Every structure is written in structure tokens, then in C-alpha cells.
């Protein structure tokens, strides 16, 4: 039974990797595994449960490299652990470009999804964030991680030049200063962006934000 469920989840993941998340349906997965759609339901439940199972499989890839001690038992640094988690998630999302969309649309209801959230909770506590603030800060941190890679793999982060803006008809408006913010920043909008360096700089800012949250008194 467990092996059959894993086979179905493997088929769903392969389908998403090949054709995108929208291509994953009970019928398509059934065809991939050589059974009828009705035969899937005893194994994976509904379409929503199939998506939850896919998410759980992805997060089993994510948790092991990021799971080095969740507290301070070995004197570890919460900053290192959070960076490890962020890099592991970015790598995962680049390997499965549809994963960020799924993470944005599904709550953390499976054990492995909850384990990732728990890693964030324990590391924020280790950073000294007041317990009353940890849930809010966790949502901010996880939304940043998911949002950054979703923007990378989804195409929102285009070339650093003004060319994409020119294709949207904005170049003339920038020259005429109808878009004053763009005009003021034009020289910094032109260069190609080093997304790896920007990711590291953003993580630095995120660490400082967490440190600021740790300094505030509980409400």
C-alpha cells in the first residue's frame, strides 16, 4: 500500500516537472500509473490530498540538510541554520519550478511541512525573538523565502537592464520623467543583477530584521 502511494506521488511529481503543476490531475496521474482515476482515491485521497502528498515529498528533500540541531545544544548559530534552510529551499525550487506556487497555495498540514515550520520556530526562539512574535516573524521569513524563489523561477525577476521595461513601453515615460522614481534610479536599473549576490544581501537584511524583533519587548 505504501509503495503504491509512493509510486503515485512519484508520477505526480514527474508530471509537474515535465508539464507544470496545472497538468497534475487525477486523470493524468492515473494514466501515468496505468490505473483508472477511481483507483487513486484509496491511495492518495482527493486531489487536494494528492497535492499535500506532493508537497510532503518535496519537503522531505528540504528538511535533512536544514535539520542540523534546531536548538543551541551544540552551540550552533541560528543564523547559519536559517541560511542553510533558505539555500536548501532555493535549490529545491530551482529543481522543481512549480514548487513555490504549491507552497503558496497549501497550508502546512502534513508532518514534513510542519517540521519545516518547526525548524523556523525553534531557530527564531534561539535568536531571542519573543514567543508572542515568533508566529508573525515566521510568516514574514517563510513568505520571503518562497516569494524570492517564486519570482526567480516564475520570471518576475527579469534581466537587470531597462530592456524589459522598454518592451512594456516604459522607456519613453522614463526619459520624459513621467515615472520620476524610475528616472531617478535609471543608472541603477540598467546593470544586470547578480541574483545570487542579491539573495545573500537579502538574507543579511532578514537576519538584521530578526535581531531587531529579538530586541523588542513582548506585547
C-alpha positions as CSV (number, residue, x, y, z in Angstrom):
1,X,0.0,0.0,0.0
2,X,2.7,2.5,1.0
3,X,4.8,1.5,-2.1
4,X,1.8,2.1,-4.3
5,X,1.2,5.5,-2.8
6,X,4.9,6.5,-3.3
7,X,4.6,5.3,-7.0
8,X,1.6,7.6,-7.5
9,X,3.3,10.6,-5.9
10,X,6.4,9.9,-8.0
11,X,4.2,10.0,-11.1
12,X,2.6,13.2,-10.0
13,X,5.9,14.9,-9.3
14,X,7.3,13.8,-12.6
15,X,4.2,15.1,-14.4
16,X,4.6,18.5,-12.6
17,X,8.3,18.7,-13.5
18,X,7.6,17.9,-17.2
19,X,4.4,19.9,-17.8
20,X,3.8,22.2,-14.8
21,X,1.5,22.0,-11.8
22,X,-1.6,22.7,-13.8
23,X,-1.1,19.4,-15.7
24,X,-1.4,17.4,-12.5
25,X,-4.9,15.9,-12.3
26,X,-6.3,12.7,-11.0
27,X,-6.9,11.5,-14.6
28,X,-3.4,12.5,-15.8
29,X,-1.7,10.8,-12.8
30,X,-3.9,7.7,-13.3
31,X,-2.9,7.5,-17.0
32,X,0.8,7.8,-16.0
33,X,0.5,4.9,-13.5
34,X,-1.8,2.7,-15.7
35,X,-4.9,2.7,-13.5
36,X,-8.3,4.3,-13.5
37,X,-8.8,7.6,-11.7
38,X,-11.0,5.9,-9.2
39,X,-8.2,3.6,-8.2
40,X,-6.2,6.5,-7.0
41,X,-8.6,7.6,-4.3
42,X,-7.9,4.8,-1.8
43,X,-4.2,5.5,-2.1
44,X,-4.0,9.3,-2.1
45,X,-7.5,10.5,-1.3
46,X,-8.7,13.6,-3.1
47,X,-6.9,16.0,-5.5
48,X,-6.2,18.3,-2.5
49,X,-4.7,15.3,-0.6
50,X,-2.6,14.4,-3.7
51,X,-1.2,18.0,-3.7
52,X,-0.5,17.7,0.0
53,X,1.4,14.5,-0.6
54,X,3.4,16.0,-3.3
55,X,4.3,18.9,-1.0
56,X,5.3,16.5,1.7
57,X,7.6,14.5,-0.7
58,X,9.3,17.8,-1.7
59,X,9.8,18.9,1.9
60,X,11.4,15.5,2.8
61,X,14.2,16.7,0.4
62,X,14.4,20.0,2.1
63,X,14.4,19.1,5.8
64,X,17.5,16.8,6.1
65,X,20.2,19.4,5.1
66,X,18.5,22.1,7.2
67,X,17.8,20.0,10.2
68,X,21.1,20.3,11.9
69,X,20.4,21.0,15.5
70,X,17.3,23.1,15.9
71,X,18.4,24.5,19.3
72,X,21.6,25.5,20.9
73,X,22.7,22.1,22.2
74,X,25.9,22.2,20.2
75,X,26.5,25.9,20.3
76,X,25.3,26.3,16.8
77,X,24.4,29.6,15.3
78,X,20.7,30.2,14.4
79,X,21.9,32.5,11.5
80,X,23.8,29.6,9.9
81,X,20.8,27.3,10.3
82,X,18.3,29.7,8.7
83,X,20.7,30.4,5.8
84,X,21.1,26.7,5.3
85,X,17.3,26.3,5.2
86,X,17.0,29.3,2.8
87,X,19.6,27.9,0.4
88,X,18.2,24.4,0.5
89,X,14.7,25.8,-0.3
90,X,16.1,27.9,-3.2
91,X,17.9,24.8,-4.6
92,X,14.7,22.7,-4.3
93,X,12.6,25.4,-6.1
94,X,15.1,25.6,-8.9
95,X,14.9,21.9,-9.3
96,X,11.1,21.9,-9.2
97,X,10.0,25.4,-10.6
98,X,6.3,24.8,-9.7
99,X,7.0,24.1,-6.1
100,X,6.8,27.7,-4.9
101,X,3.4,28.0,-6.4
102,X,2.3,24.9,-4.5
103,X,3.8,26.2,-1.2
104,X,2.0,29.5,-1.6
105,X,-1.3,27.7,-2.1
106,X,-1.2,24.9,0.5
107,X,-1.2,25.3,4.3
108,X,1.4,23.3,6.4
109,X,-0.8,20.3,7.2
110,X,1.5,17.3,6.7
111,X,4.1,16.2,9.2
112,X,7.0,17.2,7.0
113,X,5.6,20.6,6.1
114,X,5.0,21.2,9.9
115,X,8.6,20.1,10.5
116,X,10.0,22.9,8.3
117,X,7.8,25.4,10.1
118,X,9.0,24.0,13.4
119,X,12.6,24.5,12.3
120,X,11.8,28.1,11.7
121,X,10.1,28.4,15.1
122,X,12.9,26.9,17.1
123,X,15.6,29.0,15.3
124,X,13.6,32.2,15.9
125,X,13.3,31.3,19.5
126,X,17.1,30.6,19.6
127,X,17.6,34.1,18.1
128,X,15.7,35.6,21.1
129,X,12.5,36.6,19.3
130,X,9.8,36.8,21.9
131,X,7.4,33.8,21.7
132,X,4.4,36.1,21.1
133,X,6.2,37.4,18.0
134,X,7.5,34.2,16.6
135,X,4.5,33.2,14.5
136,X,4.3,36.6,12.8
137,X,8.1,36.6,12.1
138,X,8.0,33.1,10.8
139,X,5.3,34.1,8.3
140,X,7.5,37.0,7.2
141,X,10.6,34.8,6.8
142,X,8.9,32.0,5.0
143,X,7.0,34.4,2.7
144,X,10.3,36.0,1.8
145,X,11.9,32.6,1.0
146,X,9.0,31.4,-1.1
147,X,8.4,34.7,-2.7
148,X,12.1,35.2,-3.8
149,X,12.4,31.9,-5.5
150,X,8.9,32.1,-7.0
151,X,10.0,35.4,-8.6
152,X,13.2,33.8,-9.9
153,X,11.7,30.6,-11.4
154,X,8.4,32.3,-12.5
155,X,10.2,35.0,-14.5
156,X,9.2,38.1,-12.4
157,X,12.9,38.8,-11.9
158,X,13.9,39.5,-15.5
159,X,17.1,40.9,-16.8
160,X,18.5,43.8,-14.8
161,X,18.5,46.1,-17.8
162,X,15.8,48.5,-18.8
163,X,15.0,46.4,-21.8
164,X,12.1,44.6,-20.2
165,X,10.6,47.9,-19.2
166,X,11.2,49.2,-22.8
167,X,9.2,46.3,-24.1
168,X,6.4,47.4,-21.8
169,X,6.5,50.8,-23.3
170,X,8.1,52.5,-20.3
171,X,11.3,53.7,-21.7
172,X,9.8,56.9,-23.1
173,X,8.0,57.6,-19.9
174,X,11.3,57.2,-18.0
175,X,13.1,59.6,-20.4
176,X,10.3,62.2,-20.0
177,X,10.3,61.7,-16.2
178,X,6.7,60.7,-16.2
179,X,7.9,58.0,-13.9
180,X,10.1,60.0,-11.5
181,X,11.2,57.1,-9.4
182,X,12.3,55.2,-12.4
183,X,14.1,58.2,-13.8
184,X,15.9,58.9,-10.6
185,X,17.1,55.3,-10.4
186,X,17.8,54.7,-14.1
187,X,21.5,54.2,-13.8
188,X,21.0,51.5,-11.1
189,X,18.2,49.8,-13.0
190,X,20.4,49.3,-16.1
191,X,23.1,46.8,-14.8
192,X,22.5,43.1,-14.9
193,X,21.5,41.8,-11.5
194,X,23.6,39.2,-9.8
195,X,20.7,37.2,-8.2
196,X,23.0,35.1,-6.1
197,X,24.6,38.2,-4.5
198,X,21.1,39.8,-4.1
199,X,19.8,36.7,-2.3
200,X,22.7,36.8,0.1
201,X,22.2,40.6,0.7
202,X,18.5,40.0,1.3
203,X,19.4,37.2,3.8
204,X,21.7,39.7,5.6
205,X,18.8,42.1,5.9
206,X,16.5,39.4,7.1
207,X,18.9,38.4,9.8
208,X,19.0,42.1,11.0
209,X,15.2,42.2,11.0
210,X,15.1,39.0,13.2
211,X,17.7,40.6,15.5
212,X,15.5,43.7,15.7
213,X,12.5,41.6,16.6
214,X,14.5,39.8,19.3
215,X,15.3,43.2,20.9
216,X,11.7,44.3,21.2
217,X,9.7,43.6,24.4
218,X,6.8,41.2,24.2
219,X,3.4,43.0,23.7
